[in-house]
Amino acid sequence: MKFILFSIGVALLVGGGFLGGIAYHHHATQSDQHAGHAKAQRKILYYVDPMHPAYKSDRPGVAPDCGMKLEPVYEGDPATDPTKAGLLKVSAEKQQLIGVEYGTVELASSSSSFQAVGKVTQDETRVVRIHSKVEGWIEQVHADFTGARVEKGQPLLTIYSPEMLATQQEYLLALQAREILKASPLKEAGENSDSLIRAASTRLELWDFGRAQIDELQKTKKPQRAITLFAPASGYVIARNAFPGQKVTPDTELYALVDLSRIWVLADVFESDAANVRLGQSAVIGLPYQRGKGLVARVSYIQPQVDPATRTLKVRLEAPNPGLQFKPDMFVEVQFQLTSQRKVSVPAEAVLDAGIRKTVFVDRGNGYLEPRQVDTGERMGDRIEILKGLKPGERIVTSGNFLIDSESQLKQPAAPPASNPGAHHHD
């Protein structure tokens, strides 16, 4: 009994499968007939080899090189549209499958740099040398060591000068004479006393006896035995030649002060990099052991000759020195920044390089891609300069272009066949 039931089940399964196959075959036949009927209503222009679309024939048959059946090209196909000639049609599904990504042709400037070694030195325009304008003897020294920091107006030393003392006394005598001659009926006498006062006052001022000191002299009526020499600017003492009891003359340099809030850097630029340096160019200076703490400097002078021993060119840069972190005679690294003019460029992966021929796929919309030949220039980081073939703003393929190129080799659109009596015919 079980055997009979099993046999009936098998028979039902076989019969169902057979009936399903008949139904599927009927449906497929009807679909093929419908598609064939639709194609039959369109005009066949020519036949192509599906493996080599460049081969075409005006009759059906097989390709002579690979033996594949020629496929018809109908009127209205994209391959026959003059506006789509040379374009490759890649559906959105296939683009997603092969990982197509897009980018843009842009105007970009390349930047590079080169390094040199520099030495910090003082800004020579910020050095002040101090002399006394009168002859005398130093009595007190206030700035008494090299390296001392002094502020503008700070007393540096005192000098006893007989000549300065005599001029102060002349000034006081002229003031007394003017008071005595006020009651005189002679006008010329008063004018002469005023001239003596002006002459003595002018001489004192020329000797750096300030206006405030003259006013104090006029008020107290007592000459100063020793005059004080004040710092004309703020800075550090880099040279000192002032000692108590020392005789000084106007030729004696008593102090040299320097303002280190700005510095010079003398960089040794190799001969091969000299052409890349220009006045006003920016550079970054930094200490080798303090990475990331550089300062921006500017080229202010380029020496007109190369050192014959080191084959380097001296380049002077100016830079601020906040916190006095750069000291004279320190060695620093100098990073020169170079920026070129803006150039047409694309991402490097957008260029399909086949040696002599370089191709970029340009998006023409609606899934159509144009393989365009380009001429390339220099590499600019992750981009490549385009000398010819593209213009800024065009949308291009940046990923998946190798697979697209393979697709274009298989499905390269072909132009309609020209009238050629020697065309191949296949039965």
C-alpha positions as CSV (number, residue, x, y, z in Angstrom):
1,M,0.0,0.0,0.0
2,K,2.8,2.4,0.9
3,F,4.5,1.6,-2.3
4,I,1.4,2.5,-4.3
5,L,1.1,5.9,-2.5
6,F,4.8,6.7,-3.1
7,S,4.4,5.9,-6.8
8,I,1.4,8.2,-7.1
9,G,3.3,11.1,-5.4
10,V,6.3,10.7,-7.7
11,A,3.9,10.7,-10.7
12,L,2.2,13.9,-9.5
13,L,5.6,15.7,-9.0
14,V,6.8,14.7,-12.4
15,G,3.6,15.7,-14.0
16,G,3.6,19.1,-12.2
17,G,7.2,19.8,-13.3
18,F,6.4,18.9,-16.9
19,L,3.3,21.1,-16.9
20,G,5.4,24.0,-15.3
21,G,8.1,23.6,-18.0
22,I,5.5,23.7,-20.7
23,A,4.1,26.9,-19.2
24,Y,7.5,28.6,-18.8
25,H,8.5,27.6,-22.4
26,H,5.2,29.0,-23.7
27,H,5.8,32.3,-21.8
28,A,9.4,32.6,-22.9
29,T,8.4,31.8,-26.5
30,Q,5.8,34.5,-26.4
31,S,8.3,37.0,-24.9
32,D,10.9,36.2,-27.6
33,Q,8.3,36.5,-30.3
34,H,7.2,39.8,-28.9
35,A,10.7,41.2,-28.7
36,G,11.5,39.8,-32.1
37,H,8.3,41.4,-33.5
38,A,9.3,44.7,-31.9
39,K,12.8,44.5,-33.5
40,A,11.4,43.4,-36.8
41,Q,9.5,46.7,-37.0
42,R,12.8,48.6,-36.8
43,K,15.2,48.9,-39.6
44,I,18.5,47.0,-39.4
45,L,21.3,49.2,-40.4
46,Y,24.2,46.8,-40.3
47,Y,25.7,43.9,-38.3
48,V,28.7,44.1,-35.9
49,D,31.0,41.6,-34.1
50,P,30.1,41.8,-30.4
51,M,33.7,41.2,-29.4
52,H,35.1,43.7,-31.9
53,P,32.5,46.4,-32.6
54,A,34.8,48.0,-35.1
55,Y,34.1,45.1,-37.5
56,K,30.7,45.6,-39.3
57,S,28.9,44.0,-42.2
58,D,25.7,44.7,-44.1
59,R,24.6,41.0,-44.0
60,P,24.2,38.6,-41.1
61,G,26.7,35.9,-40.5
62,V,29.7,35.1,-38.2
63,A,32.8,37.1,-37.5
64,P,35.9,35.7,-39.4
65,D,38.3,36.1,-36.5
66,C,36.4,34.7,-33.5
67,G,33.5,32.9,-35.2
68,M,30.8,34.7,-33.1
69,K,27.5,35.4,-34.6
70,L,27.1,39.0,-35.8
71,E,24.6,41.1,-34.0
72,P,22.3,43.6,-35.8
73,V,22.4,47.3,-35.1
74,Y,18.9,48.9,-35.4
75,E,18.0,52.4,-36.4
76,G,17.6,54.5,-33.3
77,D,20.3,52.7,-31.3
78,P,22.7,55.0,-29.3
79,A,25.5,53.8,-31.5
80,T,23.8,55.4,-34.5
81,D,23.1,58.7,-32.8
82,P,25.6,61.3,-34.1
83,T,25.4,63.2,-30.7
84,K,26.5,60.0,-28.9
85,A,29.3,59.1,-31.3
86,G,32.4,58.0,-29.5
87,L,30.6,57.8,-26.1
88,L,30.3,54.8,-23.8
89,K,27.0,54.0,-22.2
90,V,27.3,52.6,-18.7
91,S,24.1,52.0,-16.7
92,A,23.8,53.2,-13.2
93,E,23.6,49.7,-11.9
94,K,26.8,48.7,-13.6
95,Q,28.5,51.9,-12.4
96,Q,27.6,51.0,-8.8
97,L,28.7,47.5,-9.4
98,I,32.2,48.5,-10.5
99,G,32.5,51.3,-8.0
100,V,32.5,54.4,-10.2
101,E,33.2,57.7,-8.4
102,Y,33.4,61.2,-9.8
103,G,35.5,64.3,-9.3
104,T,35.9,67.7,-10.9
105,V,38.6,69.3,-13.1
106,E,39.9,72.2,-11.0
107,L,42.4,75.1,-11.0
108,A,44.9,74.3,-8.3
109,S,48.3,75.6,-7.3
110,S,51.1,73.4,-6.3
111,S,53.2,74.1,-3.2
112,S,56.6,72.7,-2.3
113,S,59.5,73.7,0.0
114,F,63.2,73.3,0.5
115,Q,65.2,73.6,3.6
116,A,68.4,75.6,4.6
117,V,70.4,76.2,7.7
118,G,70.5,79.7,9.1
119,K,72.2,81.6,11.9
120,V,70.5,84.1,14.1
121,T,72.1,87.6,14.2
122,Q,71.2,91.0,15.5
123,D,69.3,93.4,13.3
124,E,72.0,96.0,12.5
125,T,69.4,98.7,12.0
126,R,68.4,98.3,15.7
127,V,71.9,98.8,17.1
128,V,72.5,102.1,19.0
129,R,76.0,103.3,19.8
130,I,76.3,105.8,22.6
131,H,78.9,108.6,22.8
132,S,79.3,111.6,25.1
133,K,79.3,115.0,23.3
134,V,81.5,116.6,25.8
135,E,84.9,115.8,27.2
136,G,85.2,114.8,30.8
137,W,85.6,112.1,33.4
138,I,83.2,109.3,34.3
139,E,82.1,109.5,38.0
140,Q,79.3,106.9,38.3
141,V,78.4,103.9,36.1
142,H,74.8,102.6,36.3
143,A,74.8,100.1,33.4
144,D,77.8,98.2,34.6
145,F,77.9,94.9,32.7
146,T,77.5,93.6,29.1
147,G,74.1,92.0,28.5
148,A,72.2,94.3,30.9
149,R,68.7,95.3,29.8
150,V,68.1,99.0,29.8
151,E,65.0,101.0,29.0
152,K,64.8,104.2,27.1
153,G,65.4,107.2,29.4
154,Q,67.2,105.1,32.0
155,P,70.5,106.7,33.4
156,L,73.6,105.0,32.2
157,L,76.4,107.1,33.8
158,T,77.4,110.5,35.1
159,I,80.2,112.6,33.7
160,Y,82.1,115.6,35.2
161,S,82.8,118.0,32.4
162,P,84.5,121.4,33.2
163,E,83.2,122.7,29.8
164,M,79.6,121.7,30.6
165,L,79.9,123.3,34.1
166,A,81.3,126.5,32.6
167,T,78.4,126.7,30.1
168,Q,75.9,126.3,32.9
169,Q,77.5,129.2,34.8
170,E,77.4,131.4,31.7
171,Y,73.7,130.6,31.4
172,L,73.1,131.7,35.0
173,L,75.1,134.9,34.5
174,A,73.1,135.8,31.4
175,L,69.9,135.3,33.4
176,Q,71.2,137.6,36.2
177,A,72.3,140.2,33.6
178,R,68.8,140.3,32.1
179,E,67.3,140.9,35.5
180,I,69.7,143.8,36.2
181,L,69.2,145.4,32.8
182,K,65.4,145.3,33.0
183,A,65.4,148.8,34.5
184,S,67.9,150.1,32.0
185,P,66.6,152.7,29.4
186,L,68.9,151.1,26.8
187,K,66.9,148.7,24.7
188,E,70.1,147.2,23.1
189,A,71.3,146.1,26.5
190,G,68.2,143.9,27.1
191,E,68.4,142.4,23.7
192,N,72.1,141.5,24.2
193,S,71.3,139.7,27.4
194,D,68.6,137.7,25.7
195,S,71.0,136.7,23.0
196,L,73.5,135.4,25.6
197,I,70.7,133.4,27.3
198,R,69.7,131.8,24.0
199,A,73.3,131.0,23.0
200,A,74.1,129.3,26.3
201,S,70.8,127.4,26.3
202,T,71.4,126.1,22.8
203,R,74.9,125.0,23.6
204,L,73.6,123.0,26.6
205,E,70.9,121.3,24.5
206,L,73.4,120.4,21.8
207,W,75.4,118.6,24.5
208,D,72.3,116.6,25.4
209,F,71.6,118.8,28.5
210,G,67.8,118.4,28.2
211,R,65.1,121.1,28.4
212,A,63.9,119.7,31.7
213,Q,67.5,120.0,33.1
214,I,67.7,123.6,31.9
215,D,64.4,124.5,33.5
216,E,65.7,122.9,36.7
217,L,69.0,125.0,36.4
218,Q,66.9,128.2,35.9
219,K,64.8,127.4,39.0
220,T,67.5,126.4,41.4
221,K,70.2,128.7,40.1
222,K,72.8,126.0,40.9
223,P,74.9,124.3,38.2
224,Q,75.2,120.5,38.1
225,R,78.7,119.4,38.7
226,A,78.2,116.0,36.9
227,I,75.7,115.5,34.1
228,T,73.8,112.3,33.6
229,L,73.9,110.4,30.3
230,F,70.5,108.7,29.5
231,A,69.7,105.7,27.3
232,P,68.4,107.0,23.9
233,A,66.6,103.6,23.3
234,S,65.6,100.4,24.9
235,G,67.8,97.3,24.4
236,Y,70.5,95.0,25.6
237,V,74.1,96.2,26.3
238,I,76.3,94.3,23.7
239,A,79.4,96.5,24.3
240,R,80.6,98.5,27.2
241,N,83.5,100.9,27.5
242,A,82.5,102.9,30.5
243,F,84.3,102.7,33.9
244,P,84.5,105.0,36.9
245,G,87.3,107.5,36.7
246,Q,87.8,107.0,32.9
247,K,88.4,110.0,30.8
248,V,86.1,110.2,27.8
249,T,86.0,112.3,24.6
250,P,83.3,112.5,21.9
251,D,85.2,109.8,20.1
252,T,84.8,107.3,22.9
253,E,82.1,104.7,22.3
254,L,80.7,104.2,25.8
255,Y,77.9,101.6,25.1
256,A,76.3,99.7,22.2
257,L,72.7,98.7,22.7
258,V,70.6,96.4,20.5
259,D,66.9,95.8,20.3
260,L,66.3,92.0,19.9
261,S,62.5,92.2,19.4
262,R,63.3,91.7,15.8
263,I,66.2,89.6,14.4
264,W,68.0,88.7,11.2
265,V,68.7,85.2,10.1
266,L,71.5,84.5,7.6
267,A,70.6,81.4,5.7
268,D,73.0,79.3,3.5
269,V,71.0,78.4,0.4
270,F,72.5,75.7,-1.8
271,E,73.4,76.8,-5.3
272,S,70.7,74.5,-6.8
273,D,68.0,76.2,-4.8
274,A,69.2,79.8,-5.3
275,A,66.9,80.4,-8.3
276,N,63.8,79.7,-6.1
277,V,64.6,82.5,-3.6
278,R,63.2,86.1,-4.2
279,L,62.9,89.3,-2.2
280,G,59.8,89.3,0.0
281,Q,59.4,85.5,0.0
282,S,58.1,84.0,3.2
283,A,59.9,81.2,5.1
284,V,59.5,79.5,8.4
285,I,62.3,79.5,10.9
286,G,62.5,77.1,13.9
287,L,64.9,75.4,16.2
288,P,65.7,71.8,15.5
289,Y,64.7,70.7,19.0
290,Q,61.4,72.7,19.1
291,R,59.2,71.2,16.4
292,G,56.0,73.1,15.7
293,K,57.2,76.4,17.1
294,G,58.3,78.1,14.0
295,L,58.0,81.8,13.1
296,V,57.3,83.4,9.7
297,A,60.2,85.3,8.3
298,R,60.6,87.3,5.1
299,V,63.6,87.5,2.7
300,S,65.0,91.1,2.9
301,Y,68.3,90.7,1.1
302,I,70.0,88.2,-1.3
303,Q,73.8,88.3,-1.5
304,P,74.9,88.8,-5.1
305,Q,77.6,86.1,-5.1
306,V,78.0,82.4,-4.1
307,D,80.5,81.3,-1.5
308,P,83.1,79.5,-3.6
309,A,84.0,77.1,-0.8
310,T,80.6,76.0,0.3
311,R,78.7,76.7,-3.0
312,T,76.0,78.4,-1.0
313,L,74.3,81.8,-1.3
314,K,73.7,84.0,1.8
315,V,70.1,85.0,2.2
316,R,69.0,87.4,4.9
317,L,65.6,87.1,6.5
318,E,63.9,89.3,9.0
319,A,61.6,88.0,11.7
320,P,59.9,89.0,14.9
321,N,61.3,87.6,18.1
322,P,58.5,87.3,20.7
323,G,59.8,86.2,24.1
324,L,63.3,86.5,22.7
325,Q,63.3,82.8,22.0
326,F,65.9,83.3,19.2
327,K,69.3,84.4,20.5
328,P,72.2,85.7,18.4
329,D,74.5,83.0,17.1
330,M,71.8,80.3,17.4
331,F,71.5,77.9,14.5
332,V,67.9,77.5,13.0
333,E,66.2,75.5,10.3
334,V,64.8,77.6,7.5
335,Q,61.9,76.2,5.5
336,F,61.3,78.1,2.3
337,Q,57.8,77.9,0.9
338,L,57.3,77.7,-2.9
339,T,53.9,78.3,-4.6
340,S,53.3,78.0,-8.3
341,Q,50.6,79.6,-10.4
342,R,47.2,77.9,-10.6
343,K,47.0,75.1,-13.1
344,V,44.3,72.8,-14.5
345,S,44.5,69.6,-12.6
346,V,42.6,66.4,-11.8
347,P,43.0,63.7,-9.1
348,A,45.9,61.4,-10.0
349,E,43.7,58.3,-10.0
350,A,41.5,59.9,-12.7
351,V,44.2,59.5,-15.4
352,L,44.4,56.1,-17.0
353,D,48.0,55.9,-18.0
354,A,48.8,53.5,-20.9
355,G,52.3,54.8,-21.6
356,I,52.0,57.0,-24.6
357,R,48.3,57.4,-24.3
358,K,46.6,58.9,-21.3
359,T,42.8,58.8,-20.9
360,V,40.3,60.5,-18.7
361,F,36.6,59.6,-18.8
362,V,34.4,62.7,-18.8
363,D,30.8,62.4,-17.6
364,R,28.3,63.5,-20.4
365,G,25.2,62.8,-18.4
366,N,22.6,60.0,-18.5
367,G,25.2,57.3,-18.1
368,Y,27.3,58.4,-21.1
369,L,31.0,58.7,-20.6
370,E,33.5,60.2,-23.1
371,P,37.0,58.7,-23.2
372,R,39.2,61.7,-23.7
373,Q,42.9,61.8,-24.5
374,V,44.9,64.3,-22.4
375,D,48.4,65.6,-22.0
376,T,49.7,65.7,-18.5
377,G,52.3,67.8,-16.7
378,E,53.8,67.8,-13.2
379,R,52.6,65.9,-10.2
380,M,51.1,68.2,-7.6
381,G,50.6,66.1,-4.4
382,D,47.6,63.9,-5.1
383,R,46.7,65.7,-8.3
384,I,48.2,65.8,-11.8
385,E,48.5,68.9,-14.0
386,I,46.5,68.7,-17.3
387,L,48.2,70.5,-20.2
388,K,45.6,69.7,-22.8
389,G,42.3,67.9,-23.1
390,L,40.2,69.2,-20.2
391,K,38.9,72.4,-18.8
392,P,38.0,73.5,-15.3
393,G,34.5,72.5,-14.0
394,E,34.2,69.3,-16.1
395,R,33.0,66.2,-14.2
396,I,35.2,63.2,-14.6
397,V,35.5,59.6,-13.4
398,T,38.0,59.2,-10.5
399,S,37.5,55.6,-9.6
400,G,36.7,52.5,-11.6
401,N,38.1,53.9,-14.8
402,F,40.2,50.7,-15.5
403,L,37.0,48.6,-15.6
404,I,35.3,51.3,-17.7
405,D,38.2,51.2,-20.1
406,S,37.8,47.4,-20.4
407,E,34.1,47.9,-21.1
408,S,34.9,50.5,-23.8
409,Q,37.2,48.0,-25.5
410,L,34.3,45.5,-25.6
411,K,31.5,47.9,-26.5
412,Q,33.2,50.7,-28.3
413,P,30.5,52.5,-30.3
414,A,30.9,52.1,-34.0
415,A,30.1,54.7,-36.7
416,P,27.6,53.7,-39.5
417,P,29.3,51.8,-42.3
418,A,30.4,53.8,-45.3
419,S,29.6,52.6,-48.8
420,N,32.4,50.2,-49.5
421,P,32.3,47.7,-52.3
422,G,34.9,45.6,-50.6
423,A,32.9,45.1,-47.4
424,H,32.9,41.5,-46.0
425,H,29.8,39.4,-46.5
426,H,28.9,36.4,-44.5
427,D,26.2,33.9,-45.1
